């Protein structure tokens, strides 16, 4: 060994290091054998000391100082003096016929919770199938436990998101605790009904928030008759944002060059809440409104709807929304018409917000978590892998009796 080297412990006290070398490209190769001198014969139980043969086996281990590490194990076969049979020594550190250390498999299983197997495989320099197998060995028993025990909470939130093109998943979470409780295939009512029917204490659920998706509402009304359905504020407001944008796009397409450019440049500002305006923003908006009065009406309708969500009581909110509906009818802006039909179909659930406001703090946290989940979703081709990882990382696993 050159005299500028230092030794570090391999961290596997059962092994004796015989030799080590540094390979081109930075990887390390360490030759080892088990410290024990004898092994008991699996046939008669007598300790055997006669080494019959030795074979060298290459095994992958965790990186040391970020350098890939391969262990070369001199594995012995013993001959028993009593019964004369030959047997291979036990291999607790690597496992029977495994070509990696147990600690490497644990390490990659742990990393594979948050990332697709192919990504972990690339980063760790192992095969994707090893990552998948290690993950299964480490977490499958917990997955079974999570999957078969739906959980309830006083407030449940339902959200659908796309895992891939036209492939939807339904997320069930507890917005107060920020926990993901379930992840169901598709966005239809069937899987949700199956989930809700299995809840251990359905009466505990008082409120279910959702977007305006009728299969969800039907499933909740059927399985949780005591729970109140609340349409998530952001989903309804998003429709108003969409309407303002549509009004702008139509004006932009029919206008001449300077007006169209101004409208295009104002596209983000039109959707910003007015409390967050900087002084210059008002001036920009006034220029736009002078050019296109319809846009001013659309913007005001959107802002009034935002203000409406601050109504003091359910009764007040009910009166205010009637006035707002009348105003939308009077102005006749086509992009706002879908909001009127939504109010007809979902008015009760939209107004329920004023009975059970879910605090915005919890919603913020929830939204961040869901963003992470959605980002994760695109890395997984197999939906079961995605569901398993989301539930394992986001759900507190309770001791099930
Ligand atoms: Zn024997």
Boltz pocket constraint, residues with backbone or C-beta under 6 A from the ligand:
constraints:
  - pocket:
      binder: B
      contacts: [[A, 41], [A, 42], [A, 43], [A, 44], [A, 45], [A, 46], [A, 80], [A, 81], [A, 82], [A, 83], [A, 84], [A, 85]]
      max_distance: 6.0
